[in-house]
Amino acid sequence: MHTDILILGGGVGGVAAALAACSMGCRAVLVEPYDWIGGQLTSQAVPPDEHPWIETHGSTALYRAFRNGVRSHYQRYYPLTRDAAADPFLNPGGGWVSPLCHDPRVSLAVLEAMLLPHEASGRITVHRRARLIEAQAHADRVVAARIGLADGTEIVVEASYFLEATERGDLLALANVEHRTGIESASDTGEPSAAAASRPLAMQAVTIVFAMDHVDGHHVIDRPVDYDHWRNVTPPGWTGPLLSWTYPNPRTLRPTTPRFRPNIADHESHEEALRHPDLWSYRRILDRSLFTNRFFQSDVTLVNWPMNDYLEGPLLGVPDTEVHEARARALSLSLFYWLQTEAPRPNGNVGYPGLRLRPDVLGTGDGLAQAPYIRESRRLRAVTTVVEQDLAVSARGDAGAIHYRDSVGTGAYRIDLHPTTEGDPYLDVAAHPFEIPLGALIPERVDNLIAAGKTIGTTHITNGCYRVHPAEWSIGEAAGRLAAFCLQRSCDPRSVQESDLLLGDFQTLLQKAGSDLRWQGNERLPA
C-alpha cells in the first residue's frame, strides 16, 4: 500500500504527528506495537513530566487541548467533589510529580477521541499491536517498510515521508540511518558534563512501571523466582540494597529515605514534596479524597521509583534485549513483593500486605505496564545536535538558552539523567527553558525521514530534558506539520531548514496552529 506519511510509533510524538499531518489533509498510516496508543501517557504509564508554566505556555495548542480533554473527562464522567469539579487546574491524582497526574485509561480515551475523526474520514489507518520488521532504503531515501500486523499478516507500506517516532529508534537502525547511542565523549560534544570516552552501550535505566492500591486484606503475590537476586543487589553509588527505602538523591547523590504513607490525603506543594518526598503521593493517579461518597476504596499510585530502574543491560543495541526486558519486569514484581512482605514500617512491623496490583489500570494481566519506559533511544545524527552548552544554566548564565533561527517549539525541564547500564550515577543539571531546532529533526543525509520523538539530534546529556511529554509532543507535532508542508510545497525538509523564505512560511504555519516558537517569559526552573 502507499500513503503520504508512515508514522512508526504511536507514542506521544507519533500521535501528535498524526493529528498534525491529518489536520493538514494528508493521508497517514500509524504503526503502534502495543494495545494502546499514547506511549509514555498510556502503555508506559508515566504521568506527564511537565514544567511549572505548562498551563499557559511552553507547549502547543494541540497539547493543551489534550490536557483540557483529560480534565473534562473527569469533570463530565467522574463523581468529583464540588470543589474538585470546579477546579480549572484539577489534578485527579494529586501527585506531586505533575500538575495532571491521571489514569492512563483517561489519556487513552482522550487520544482515541482526538484521532477518531481522522480515522472515520479515512485519512489515517492505525495499526495497533503491529511491529516494524524491515525498512528498505535506496540512496538517500527510505522507500518502504514491512509491517507485521496483529493477525500475522505482513504488509509493505510505501510512503513519501517516514516519521521516526519509535521508542527505541528502530527505523534508524533498520534503514541504516546514521545515529548515536549511549554516552558521547567530551571531545565529541564539548559538553562540560560529558565523559572522557564514548560508551555506546551506557544508556539510562529503563523502568517497568506498575500500578497499585491499598485495601484491607492479604493480597501478597507468589514470591518471584529471582527475588533473592534482586533483594541482594547493591547498585553502584548506593549505600545499601536496591530493595530498600534508601536510595541516592538524584540531585545531590546523598542517601535519601522517603516517606511511604498509603492513602494519606496530603496535598503538599511540589517544593515541600521535594524536601520531604512521599513515594505514595509521588505518582499518585487517583486521589480518593477528590471524589464523593467514598466512591473509591483507595488511592491508586504508579511505581516508577529508583528501586525499579533496571541497570543490568540496555533494551537496544544488544542481542539479548528480550532477556533484559523480562528481567526488568521481574525486578518490578520483586519490588512489589518486597513492599508487601519485607518493607520496614514506621511502627516497627514489616510489609504492606494490603497493597494490590491493579492490572485493570494498565490493561495487562499482571499489573505491570504494557511497555517499558525507555528514557533514551537511538539518536539521529542530525543537521543540528543540541548540546549542553545550548541550555545549561552553568554555561549560559543569565542569557537563557540559545535561540535557534529554525525553532519549531519550546520546552522546559532540567537535564535529568538516570543511572546508566554501565554504572554512571544520576546527573542533574539546571537548564533554562529551551527551543527545539528544526535541524534536530532532520538527518544529515536521508531526505525523507523526520524524527518525531526522542530520536531527535540530542546528546546523551540533552536527551535528559528533551525526552519528556510536552517536548516530545511538540517535536512530533512539528514533524507531522513539516511532512505535510513539504508535500504541499513539493520541497524537502532540508530545503525548509536552509531557506529563509520556506522556513519563515513554515514557522508562520506552526504559530497559526498554536505552537510556541520562542519562550514567552523570563522564567527559569528552580536551581
Kinemage of the C-alpha trace (Angstrom):
@kinemage 1
@onewidth
@group {chain A} dominant
@subgroup {mainchain}
@vectorlist {calphas} color= white
{ca met a 1} P 0.000 0.000 0.000
{ca his a 2} L 1.058 3.615 -0.425
{ca thr a 3} L 0.408 6.564 1.845
{ca asp a 4} L 1.625 10.114 2.146
{ca ile a 5} L 3.173 9.635 5.578
{ca leu a 6} L 4.090 6.482 7.501
{ca ile a 7} L 4.402 7.160 11.227
{ca leu a 8} L 6.314 4.459 13.039
{ca gly a 9} L 5.460 4.557 16.722
{ca gly a 10} L 2.151 5.604 18.270
{ca gly a 11} L 3.553 7.197 21.415
{ca val a 12} L 3.250 10.834 22.434
{ca gly a 13} L 5.230 12.106 19.434
{ca gly a 14} L 3.632 9.721 16.967
{ca val a 15} L 0.070 10.639 17.945
{ca ala a 16} L 0.904 14.355 17.827
{ca ala a 17} L 2.441 13.888 14.375
{ca ala a 18} L -0.633 12.010 13.145
{ca leu a 19} L -3.051 14.668 14.407
{ca ala a 20} L -0.984 17.449 12.863
{ca ala a 21} L -0.481 15.810 9.459
{ca cys a 22} L -4.111 14.745 9.130
{ca ser a 23} L -5.348 18.202 10.113
{ca met a 24} L -3.455 19.466 7.055
{ca gly a 25} L -5.213 16.997 4.755
{ca cys a 26} L -2.559 14.299 4.437
{ca arg a 27} L -3.114 10.561 4.418
{ca ala a 28} L -1.175 8.655 7.038
{ca val a 29} L -0.591 5.207 8.463
{ca leu a 30} L 0.296 4.917 12.155
{ca val a 31} L 2.017 1.761 13.439
{ca glu a 32} L 1.984 1.069 17.193
{ca pro a 33} L 3.413 -2.143 18.731
{ca tyr a 34} L 1.220 -2.180 21.850
{ca asp a 35} L -2.508 -2.355 22.552
{ca trp a 36} L -2.688 1.322 23.455
{ca ile a 37} L -1.558 4.386 21.567
{ca gly a 38} L -0.028 7.113 23.725
{ca gly a 39} L 3.349 5.735 24.817
{ca gln a 40} L 4.519 7.452 27.976
{ca leu a 41} L 0.975 8.596 28.752
{ca thr a 42} L -0.641 5.171 28.445
{ca ser a 43} L 1.212 1.923 27.688
{ca gln a 44} L 4.295 3.041 29.648
{ca ala a 45} L 2.201 4.529 32.494
{ca val a 46} L 4.284 7.649 33.141
{ca pro a 47} L 2.272 10.709 34.274
{ca pro a 48} L 3.285 13.784 32.287
{ca asp a 49} L 6.610 15.310 33.352
{ca glu a 50} L 5.851 18.992 32.870
{ca his a 51} L 7.296 22.391 33.680
{ca pro a 52} L 5.609 24.875 36.061
{ca trp a 53} L 4.220 27.096 33.270
{ca ile a 54} L 2.542 24.366 31.220
{ca glu a 55} L -0.960 25.744 31.826
{ca thr a 56} L -0.234 28.882 29.783
{ca his a 57} L 2.815 28.429 27.546
{ca gly a 58} L 5.750 26.264 26.613
{ca ser a 59} L 3.777 23.714 24.582
{ca thr a 60} L 1.301 23.703 21.690
{ca ala a 61} L -2.421 24.431 21.451
{ca leu a 62} L -2.959 20.792 20.495
{ca tyr a 63} L -1.155 19.554 23.612
{ca arg a 64} L -3.190 21.936 25.751
{ca ala a 65} L -6.347 20.586 24.076
{ca phe a 66} L -5.289 17.097 25.138
{ca arg a 67} L -4.731 18.268 28.719
{ca asn a 68} L -8.084 20.054 28.757
{ca gly a 69} L -9.665 16.882 27.420
{ca val a 70} L -8.292 14.890 30.344
{ca arg a 71} L -9.751 17.303 32.884
{ca ser a 72} L -13.059 17.481 31.021
{ca his a 73} L -13.288 13.684 31.025
{ca tyr a 74} L -13.073 13.600 34.804
{ca gln a 75} L -15.431 16.542 35.243
{ca arg a 76} L -18.005 15.009 32.917
{ca tyr a 77} L -17.918 11.358 33.967
{ca tyr a 78} L -16.407 11.033 37.466
{ca pro a 79} L -18.165 11.816 40.777
{ca leu a 80} L -15.851 14.634 41.830
{ca thr a 81} L -16.428 16.730 44.920
{ca arg a 82} L -17.884 20.167 44.249
{ca asp a 83} L -14.520 21.866 44.753
{ca ala a 84} L -12.681 19.393 42.534
{ca ala a 85} L -15.291 19.671 39.789
{ca ala a 86} L -14.926 23.452 39.774
{ca asp a 87} L -11.124 23.455 39.839
{ca pro a 88} L -9.777 24.662 36.454
{ca phe a 89} L -6.426 23.135 37.390
{ca leu a 90} L -7.777 19.790 38.556
{ca asn a 91} L -5.054 17.233 39.299
{ca pro a 92} L -7.064 13.990 39.578
{ca gly a 93} L -4.307 12.071 41.322
{ca gly a 94} L -2.959 14.904 43.411
{ca gly a 95} L 0.509 13.560 42.631
{ca trp a 96} L 3.367 15.988 43.021
{ca val a 97} L 5.429 14.877 40.023
{ca ser a 98} L 2.932 16.560 37.691
{ca pro a 99} L 0.026 19.018 37.763
{ca leu a 100} L -2.007 16.453 35.818
{ca cys a 101} L -1.442 13.017 37.328
{ca his a 102} L -4.226 10.833 35.955
{ca asp a 103} L -5.307 7.344 34.963
{ca pro a 104} L -3.616 6.097 31.753
{ca arg a 105} L -7.029 4.915 30.555
{ca val a 106} L -8.250 8.504 30.559
{ca ser a 107} L -5.264 9.552 28.433
{ca leu a 108} L -6.128 6.721 26.077
{ca ala a 109} L -9.786 7.748 25.857
{ca val a 110} L -8.879 11.347 25.047
{ca leu a 111} L -6.204 10.479 22.486
{ca glu a 112} L -8.506 7.965 20.784
{ca ala a 113} L -11.260 10.590 20.646
{ca met a 114} L -8.878 13.137 19.127
{ca leu a 115} L -7.819 10.657 16.415
{ca leu a 116} L -11.264 9.247 15.719
{ca pro a 117} L -12.464 11.917 13.228
{ca his a 118} L -9.367 11.313 11.105
{ca glu a 119} L -9.897 7.548 11.272
{ca ala a 120} L -13.557 7.990 10.358
{ca ser a 121} L -12.642 10.142 7.370
{ca gly a 122} L -10.169 7.562 6.139
{ca arg a 123} L -7.245 9.953 6.392
{ca ile a 124} L -5.432 7.732 8.856
{ca thr a 125} L -5.176 3.999 9.379
{ca val a 126} L -3.963 2.940 12.809
{ca his a 127} L -2.384 -0.487 13.198
{ca arg a 128} L -2.216 -1.475 16.861
{ca arg a 129} L -0.188 -4.473 18.045
{ca ala a 130} L 1.869 -4.121 14.863
{ca arg a 131} L 5.654 -4.122 14.507
{ca leu a 132} L 8.240 -2.798 12.138
{ca ile a 133} L 10.067 -5.782 10.631
{ca glu a 134} L 12.185 -4.311 7.861
{ca ala a 135} L 12.900 -0.982 6.187
{ca gln a 136} L 14.025 -0.581 2.601
{ca ala a 137} L 16.264 2.345 1.667
{ca his a 138} L 17.763 3.397 -1.641
{ca ala a 139} L 20.453 6.057 -1.943
{ca asp a 140} L 19.356 8.839 0.401
{ca arg a 141} L 15.713 7.902 0.768
{ca val a 142} L 13.650 5.403 2.724
{ca val a 143} L 11.472 3.591 0.203
{ca ala a 144} L 9.218 1.229 2.145
{ca ala a 145} L 8.690 -0.563 5.430
{ca arg a 146} L 7.465 -4.101 6.068
{ca ile a 147} L 4.987 -4.257 8.936
{ca gly a 148} L 3.786 -7.314 10.834
{ca leu a 149} L 0.142 -6.912 11.850
{ca ala a 150} L -1.590 -8.348 14.904
{ca asp a 151} L -3.258 -11.137 12.916
{ca gly a 152} L 0.042 -12.356 11.461
{ca thr a 153} L -0.409 -10.630 8.105
{ca glu a 154} L 2.554 -8.712 6.731
{ca ile a 155} L 2.157 -5.595 4.611
{ca val a 156} L 4.651 -3.411 2.789
{ca val a 157} L 3.963 0.299 3.079
{ca glu a 158} L 5.473 2.791 0.669
{ca ala a 159} L 5.335 6.446 1.675
{ca ser a 160} L 6.560 9.850 0.654
{ca tyr a 161} L 7.694 10.552 4.224
{ca phe a 162} L 8.686 8.296 7.108
{ca leu a 163} L 8.348 9.664 10.629
{ca glu a 164} L 10.587 8.018 13.243
{ca ala a 165} L 8.534 8.041 16.438
{ca thr a 166} L 9.527 4.638 17.836
{ca glu a 167} L 10.657 4.378 21.432
{ca arg a 168} L 13.993 2.757 20.553
{ca gly a 169} L 14.798 4.336 17.188
{ca asp a 170} L 14.061 1.103 15.327
{ca leu a 171} L 13.639 2.780 11.946
{ca leu a 172} L 17.064 4.412 12.237
{ca ala a 173} L 18.674 1.018 12.700
{ca leu a 174} L 16.704 -0.865 10.047
{ca ala a 175} L 17.078 1.835 7.385
{ca asn a 176} L 20.790 2.324 8.161
{ca val a 177} L 20.285 5.969 9.035
{ca glu a 178} L 23.272 7.415 10.852
{ca his a 179} L 22.687 7.639 14.590
{ca arg a 180} L 24.292 7.557 18.024
{ca thr a 181} L 23.603 5.602 21.190
{ca gly a 182} L 24.780 5.884 24.765
{ca ile a 183} L 27.357 8.297 26.060
{ca glu a 184} L 29.418 10.578 23.817
{ca ser a 185} L 32.859 11.808 24.867
{ca ala a 186} L 33.731 15.382 25.794
{ca ser a 187} L 35.933 15.531 22.698
{ca asp a 188} L 32.869 14.670 20.582
{ca thr a 189} L 30.492 17.253 22.037
{ca gly a 190} L 32.500 19.708 24.124
{ca glu a 191} L 29.921 19.345 26.884
{ca pro a 192} L 31.086 20.206 30.414
{ca ser a 193} L 29.344 17.159 31.898
{ca ala a 194} L 30.397 14.702 29.170
{ca ala a 195} L 32.521 11.645 29.901
{ca ala a 196} L 36.161 11.274 28.936
{ca ala a 197} L 35.386 8.464 26.485
{ca ser a 198} L 32.323 7.490 24.473
{ca arg a 199} L 30.461 4.327 25.514
{ca pro a 200} L 27.649 3.440 23.100
{ca leu a 201} L 26.049 0.866 25.419
{ca ala a 202} L 25.969 3.106 28.505
{ca met a 203} L 22.307 4.074 28.416
{ca gln a 204} L 19.903 5.340 31.024
{ca ala a 205} L 17.959 2.778 33.022
{ca val a 206} L 14.607 1.590 31.734
{ca thr a 207} L 11.681 1.059 34.077
{ca ile a 208} L 8.685 -1.244 34.052
{ca val a 209} L 6.050 0.798 35.865
{ca phe a 210} L 3.281 -0.852 37.883
{ca ala a 211} L 0.019 0.345 39.397
{ca met a 212} L -1.123 -0.452 42.913
{ca asp a 213} L -3.634 0.493 45.575
{ca his a 214} L -4.026 -0.393 49.266
{ca val a 215} L -7.108 -2.011 50.796
{ca asp a 216} L -7.829 -4.202 53.800
{ca gly a 217} L -6.900 -7.845 53.403
{ca his a 218} L -3.984 -10.048 52.419
{ca his a 219} L -3.072 -9.697 48.733
{ca val a 220} L 0.502 -10.995 48.713
{ca ile a 221} L 1.591 -12.371 45.347
{ca asp a 222} L 3.664 -15.507 44.873
{ca arg a 223} L 7.327 -14.997 45.661
{ca pro a 224} L 9.072 -14.130 42.354
{ca val a 225} L 11.520 -16.776 41.215
{ca asp a 226} L 14.511 -14.423 41.167
{ca tyr a 227} L 13.515 -12.400 44.241
{ca asp a 228} L 16.672 -13.330 46.166
{ca his a 229} L 18.827 -11.897 43.384
{ca trp a 230} L 17.095 -8.514 43.447
{ca arg a 231} L 16.967 -8.185 47.250
{ca asn a 232} L 20.750 -8.709 47.389
{ca val a 233} L 21.772 -6.317 44.603
{ca thr a 234} L 23.572 -3.106 45.610
{ca pro a 235} L 23.849 -0.793 42.590
{ca pro a 236} L 26.908 1.452 42.105
{ca gly a 237} L 26.642 4.558 44.274
{ca trp a 238} L 24.058 3.077 46.647
{ca thr a 239} L 24.756 2.686 50.346
{ca gly a 240} L 22.672 -0.463 50.636
{ca pro a 241} L 20.457 -2.930 48.778
{ca leu a 242} L 18.355 -1.940 45.782
{ca leu a 243} L 15.218 -3.164 47.551
{ca ser a 244} L 15.242 -0.761 50.474
{ca trp a 245} L 13.821 2.610 51.424
{ca thr a 246} L 17.148 4.407 50.907
{ca tyr a 247} L 18.498 5.481 47.532
{ca pro a 248} L 20.741 8.258 46.168
{ca asn a 249} L 19.129 11.669 45.854
{ca pro a 250} L 19.179 12.383 42.088
{ca arg a 251} L 20.471 15.929 42.632
{ca thr a 252} L 22.940 15.506 45.487
{ca leu a 253} L 23.716 11.743 45.268
{ca arg a 254} L 23.469 11.650 49.077
{ca pro a 255} L 21.359 8.864 50.616
{ca thr a 256} L 17.671 9.758 50.784
{ca thr a 257} L 14.966 7.980 52.748
{ca pro a 258} L 11.431 8.991 51.675
{ca arg a 259} L 8.116 8.563 53.402
{ca phe a 260} L 5.553 5.962 52.313
{ca arg a 261} L 2.018 6.632 53.537
{ca pro a 262} L -0.717 4.744 51.663
{ca asn a 263} L -3.988 6.663 51.418
{ca ile a 264} L -2.815 9.687 53.382
{ca ala a 265} L -4.668 12.613 51.792
{ca asp a 266} L -1.855 15.156 51.741
{ca his a 267} L -1.787 17.982 49.222
{ca glu a 268} L 1.714 19.347 49.616
{ca ser a 269} L 3.351 21.775 47.254
{ca his a 270} L 5.869 20.429 44.787
{ca glu a 271} L 8.633 22.211 46.699
{ca glu a 272} L 7.568 20.711 50.039
{ca ala a 273} L 7.296 17.271 48.472
{ca leu a 274} L 10.849 17.568 47.162
{ca arg a 275} L 12.086 18.383 50.667
{ca his a 276} L 10.199 15.502 52.285
{ca pro a 277} L 9.355 13.060 49.486
{ca asp a 278} L 6.454 10.671 49.893
{ca leu a 279} L 6.544 7.823 47.403
{ca trp a 280} L 2.826 7.087 47.713
{ca ser a 281} L 1.774 10.520 46.527
{ca tyr a 282} L 4.737 10.927 44.130
{ca arg a 283} L 2.989 9.483 41.062
{ca arg a 284} L -0.468 9.016 42.549
{ca ile a 285} L -3.007 8.975 39.709
{ca leu a 286} L -6.203 8.757 41.749
{ca asp a 287} L -6.692 10.726 44.958
{ca arg a 288} L -9.831 9.301 46.532
{ca ser a 289} L -10.366 12.462 48.608
{ca leu a 290} L -11.303 14.335 45.398
{ca phe a 291} L -14.326 12.076 44.783
{ca thr a 292} L -17.696 11.976 46.533
{ca asn a 293} L -19.188 9.489 48.984
{ca arg a 294} L -16.131 7.245 49.321
{ca phe a 295} L -16.617 6.278 45.687
{ca phe a 296} L -13.139 4.719 45.588
{ca gln a 297} L -11.792 2.297 48.194
{ca ser a 298} L -8.254 3.504 47.790
{ca asp a 299} L -5.971 5.899 46.021
{ca val a 300} L -4.100 4.440 43.058
{ca thr a 301} L -0.419 5.158 42.547
{ca leu a 302} L 2.154 4.296 39.911
{ca val a 303} L 5.552 2.946 40.881
{ca asn a 304} L 8.350 4.474 38.846
{ca trp a 305} L 10.965 4.727 41.573
{ca pro a 306} L 14.765 4.442 41.783
{ca met a 307} L 14.279 0.903 43.093
{ca asn a 308} L 12.789 -0.420 39.853
{ca asp a 309} L 15.185 1.297 37.473
{ca tyr a 310} L 16.720 -1.625 35.579
{ca leu a 311} L 20.509 -1.279 35.227
{ca glu a 312} L 21.767 -4.682 34.077
{ca gly a 313} L 21.638 -4.006 30.335
{ca pro a 314} L 20.089 -1.818 27.633
{ca leu a 315} L 16.997 -2.646 25.596
{ca leu a 316} L 18.606 -1.717 22.280
{ca gly a 317} L 21.890 -2.309 20.514
{ca val a 318} L 22.471 -5.743 22.087
{ca pro a 319} L 21.331 -9.224 21.002
{ca asp a 320} L 19.576 -10.128 24.275
{ca thr a 321} L 17.133 -7.246 24.598
{ca glu a 322} L 14.221 -9.608 25.268
{ca val a 323} L 16.118 -11.132 28.193
{ca his a 324} L 16.768 -7.701 29.674
{ca glu a 325} L 13.151 -6.664 29.286
{ca ala a 326} L 11.999 -9.852 31.035
{ca arg a 327} L 14.453 -9.185 33.871
{ca ala a 328} L 13.248 -5.608 34.167
{ca arg a 329} L 9.721 -6.913 34.590
{ca ala a 330} L 10.966 -9.410 37.197
{ca leu a 331} L 12.628 -6.559 39.106
{ca ser a 332} L 9.364 -4.635 39.319
{ca leu a 333} L 7.478 -7.691 40.554
{ca ser a 334} L 10.219 -8.282 43.128
{ca leu a 335} L 9.950 -4.698 44.345
{ca phe a 336} L 6.203 -5.121 44.748
{ca tyr a 337} L 6.675 -8.390 46.672
{ca trp a 338} L 9.241 -6.668 48.910
{ca leu a 339} L 6.746 -3.882 49.607
{ca gln a 340} L 4.114 -6.451 50.581
{ca thr a 341} L 6.343 -8.620 52.754
{ca glu a 342} L 9.581 -7.000 53.917
{ca ala a 343} L 9.406 -3.213 53.627
{ca pro a 344} L 10.037 -1.664 57.066
{ca arg a 345} L 7.085 0.258 58.507
{ca pro a 346} L 7.219 3.246 60.881
{ca asn a 347} L 5.583 1.161 63.659
{ca gly a 348} L 8.403 -1.404 63.596
{ca asn a 349} L 6.487 -4.017 61.621
{ca val a 350} L 7.351 -5.048 58.080
{ca gly a 351} L 5.376 -5.361 54.863
{ca tyr a 352} L 2.157 -3.917 53.495
{ca pro a 353} L 0.051 -7.000 52.631
{ca gly a 354} L -2.897 -4.730 51.768
{ca leu a 355} L -1.118 -3.495 48.634
{ca arg a 356} L -2.705 -4.804 45.426
{ca leu a 357} L -1.529 -4.730 41.846
{ca arg a 358} L -4.067 -3.082 39.531
{ca pro a 359} L -3.925 -4.801 36.126
{ca asp a 360} L -7.141 -3.056 35.032
{ca val a 361} L -5.473 0.354 35.249
{ca leu a 362} L -2.741 -0.675 32.818
{ca gly a 363} L -4.643 -3.019 30.516
{ca thr a 364} L -2.497 -6.041 31.364
{ca gly a 365} L -2.880 -9.333 33.136
{ca asp a 366} L -0.171 -8.790 35.735
{ca gly a 367} L -0.443 -5.143 36.795
{ca leu a 368} L 2.789 -4.175 35.079
{ca ala a 369} L 2.784 -1.630 32.276
{ca gln a 370} L 2.387 -2.923 28.730
{ca ala a 371} L 5.616 -1.284 27.608
{ca pro a 372} L 8.917 -0.404 29.242
{ca tyr a 373} L 9.597 3.251 29.906
{ca ile a 374} L 12.656 3.814 27.709
{ca arg a 375} L 14.267 7.133 28.550
{ca glu a 376} L 16.990 7.021 25.939
{ca ser a 377} L 16.625 5.893 22.339
{ca arg a 378} L 18.903 5.772 19.356
{ca arg a 379} L 19.539 9.406 18.462
{ca leu a 380} L 19.632 10.785 14.965
{ca arg a 381} L 22.837 12.228 13.526
{ca ala a 382} L 21.020 15.383 12.594
{ca val a 383} L 21.667 18.649 10.813
{ca thr a 384} L 21.653 20.221 14.300
{ca thr a 385} L 22.714 18.494 17.516
{ca val a 386} L 21.546 20.103 20.752
{ca val a 387} L 24.375 20.176 23.311
{ca glu a 388} L 24.582 21.028 26.989
{ca gln a 389} L 26.165 24.398 26.224
{ca asp a 390} L 22.954 25.452 24.450
{ca leu a 391} L 20.789 25.465 27.571
{ca ala a 392} L 22.619 24.663 30.837
{ca val a 393} L 22.475 27.495 33.362
{ca ser a 394} L 26.137 26.887 34.193
{ca ala a 395} L 27.084 27.536 30.565
{ca arg a 396} L 24.573 30.231 29.612
{ca gly a 397} L 24.355 32.213 32.839
{ca asp a 398} L 21.547 34.772 32.750
{ca ala a 399} L 21.391 34.796 28.950
{ca gly a 400} L 18.845 31.978 28.809
{ca ala a 401} L 19.001 29.098 26.371
{ca ile a 402} L 20.327 29.682 22.880
{ca his a 403} L 17.851 30.977 20.288
{ca tyr a 404} L 17.698 28.846 17.156
{ca arg a 405} L 16.923 30.531 13.871
{ca asp a 406} L 14.816 27.477 12.949
{ca ser a 407} L 12.925 26.961 16.218
{ca val a 408} L 9.770 24.834 15.869
{ca gly a 409} L 8.769 24.618 19.525
{ca thr a 410} L 9.731 25.168 23.145
{ca gly a 411} L 10.046 23.161 26.327
{ca ala a 412} L 11.429 23.305 29.852
{ca tyr a 413} L 12.922 20.604 32.039
{ca arg a 414} L 16.099 20.077 33.999
{ca ile a 415} L 18.758 17.873 32.425
{ca asp a 416} L 17.682 14.798 34.364
{ca leu a 417} L 19.677 11.647 33.659
{ca his a 418} L 19.076 8.368 35.457
{ca pro a 419} L 21.911 5.950 36.237
{ca thr a 420} L 23.217 4.018 33.260
{ca thr a 421} L 23.702 0.390 32.418
{ca glu a 422} L 27.462 0.834 32.927
{ca gly a 423} L 27.406 2.298 36.424
{ca asp a 424} L 27.194 6.050 35.805
{ca pro a 425} L 25.257 7.842 38.584
{ca tyr a 426} L 22.392 10.287 38.302
{ca leu a 427} L 23.261 13.543 36.563
{ca asp a 428} L 21.137 16.581 37.312
{ca val a 429} L 21.975 19.899 35.637
{ca ala a 430} L 19.948 23.104 35.900
{ca ala a 431} L 18.686 24.167 32.474
{ca his a 432} L 16.900 27.162 31.006
{ca pro a 433} L 13.609 26.807 29.106
{ca phe a 434} L 14.700 25.805 25.620
{ca glu a 435} L 13.791 25.809 21.950
{ca ile a 436} L 13.529 22.851 19.574
{ca pro a 437} L 15.569 23.437 16.401
{ca leu a 438} L 14.120 22.108 13.168
{ca gly a 439} L 17.610 20.900 12.258
{ca ala a 440} L 17.458 18.380 15.116
{ca leu a 441} L 14.559 16.588 13.359
{ca ile a 442} L 16.359 16.280 10.015
{ca pro a 443} L 19.013 13.640 9.218
{ca glu a 444} L 22.427 14.663 7.939
{ca arg a 445} L 21.892 12.525 4.835
{ca val a 446} L 18.461 10.963 4.353
{ca asp a 447} L 15.916 13.186 2.589
{ca asn a 448} L 12.506 11.821 3.579
{ca leu a 449} L 12.879 10.713 7.196
{ca ile a 450} L 11.897 13.066 10.028
{ca ala a 451} L 12.449 12.402 13.730
{ca ala a 452} L 9.149 12.739 15.590
{ca gly a 453} L 10.070 11.927 19.192
{ca lys a 454} L 13.037 11.296 21.444
{ca thr a 455} L 15.107 10.144 18.438
{ca ile a 456} L 15.958 13.756 17.516
{ca gly a 457} L 19.516 15.068 17.384
{ca thr a 458} L 20.318 15.432 21.065
{ca thr a 459} L 23.257 14.091 23.017
{ca his a 460} L 23.105 11.602 25.863
{ca ile a 461} L 23.071 14.638 28.153
{ca thr a 462} L 20.498 16.870 26.449
{ca asn a 463} L 18.216 13.896 25.896
{ca gly a 464} L 17.640 14.300 29.641
{ca cys a 465} L 15.362 17.307 29.089
{ca tyr a 466} L 14.046 16.805 25.534
{ca arg a 467} L 12.592 13.349 26.316
{ca val a 468} L 9.640 14.460 28.462
{ca his a 469} L 5.995 14.518 27.398
{ca pro a 470} L 5.371 18.153 26.314
{ca ala a 471} L 8.664 18.348 24.395
{ca glu a 472} L 8.018 15.003 22.709
{ca trp a 473} L 4.541 16.206 21.696
{ca ser a 474} L 5.952 19.454 20.270
{ca ile a 475} L 8.590 17.502 18.330
{ca gly a 476} L 6.002 15.096 16.930
{ca glu a 477} L 3.571 17.848 16.012
{ca ala a 478} L 6.319 19.805 14.231
{ca ala a 479} L 7.366 16.651 12.365
{ca gly a 480} L 3.827 15.945 11.192
{ca arg a 481} L 3.317 19.506 10.015
{ca leu a 482} L 6.731 19.516 8.317
{ca ala a 483} L 5.928 16.402 6.293
{ca ala a 484} L 2.579 17.859 5.247
{ca phe a 485} L 4.165 21.220 4.403
{ca cys a 486} L 6.787 19.528 2.225
{ca leu a 487} L 4.123 17.551 0.371
{ca gln a 488} L 2.103 20.697 -0.261
{ca arg a 489} L 5.105 22.747 -1.375
{ca ser a 490} L 6.902 19.942 -3.267
{ca cys a 491} L 10.082 20.547 -1.292
{ca asp a 492} L 12.145 18.527 1.194
{ca pro a 493} L 12.792 19.091 4.913
{ca arg a 494} L 16.400 20.166 4.441
{ca ser a 495} L 15.337 22.869 1.992
{ca val a 496} L 12.848 24.192 4.542
{ca gln a 497} L 15.574 24.365 7.168
{ca glu a 498} L 18.053 26.077 4.838
{ca ser a 499} L 15.770 28.545 3.014
{ca asp a 500} L 14.785 31.674 4.938
{ca leu a 501} L 11.671 32.020 2.792
{ca leu a 502} L 10.429 28.443 3.242
{ca leu a 503} L 11.397 28.424 6.918
{ca gly a 504} L 9.507 31.662 7.526
{ca asp a 505} L 6.391 30.238 5.881
{ca phe a 506} L 6.670 27.022 7.889
{ca gln a 507} L 7.170 28.833 11.188
{ca thr a 508} L 4.154 31.021 10.421
{ca leu a 509} L 2.127 27.872 9.830
{ca leu a 510} L 3.267 26.468 13.190
{ca gln a 511} L 2.397 29.654 15.024
{ca lys a 512} L -1.063 29.813 13.459
{ca ala a 513} L -1.603 26.235 14.597
{ca gly a 514} L -0.714 27.227 18.166
{ca ser a 515} L 2.944 26.303 18.621
{ca asp a 516} L 5.173 28.456 20.809
{ca leu a 517} L 8.432 29.053 18.936
{ca arg a 518} L 10.013 31.378 21.494
{ca trp a 519} L 9.758 31.223 25.266
{ca gln a 520} L 7.251 33.842 26.362
{ca gly a 521} L 8.786 34.880 29.671
{ca asn a 522} L 11.988 35.183 31.648
{ca glu a 523} L 11.259 32.220 33.908
{ca arg a 524} L 13.831 29.689 34.897
{ca leu a 525} L 13.487 26.358 36.650
{ca pro a 526} L 14.495 26.233 40.338
{ca ala a 527} L 18.226 25.688 40.867
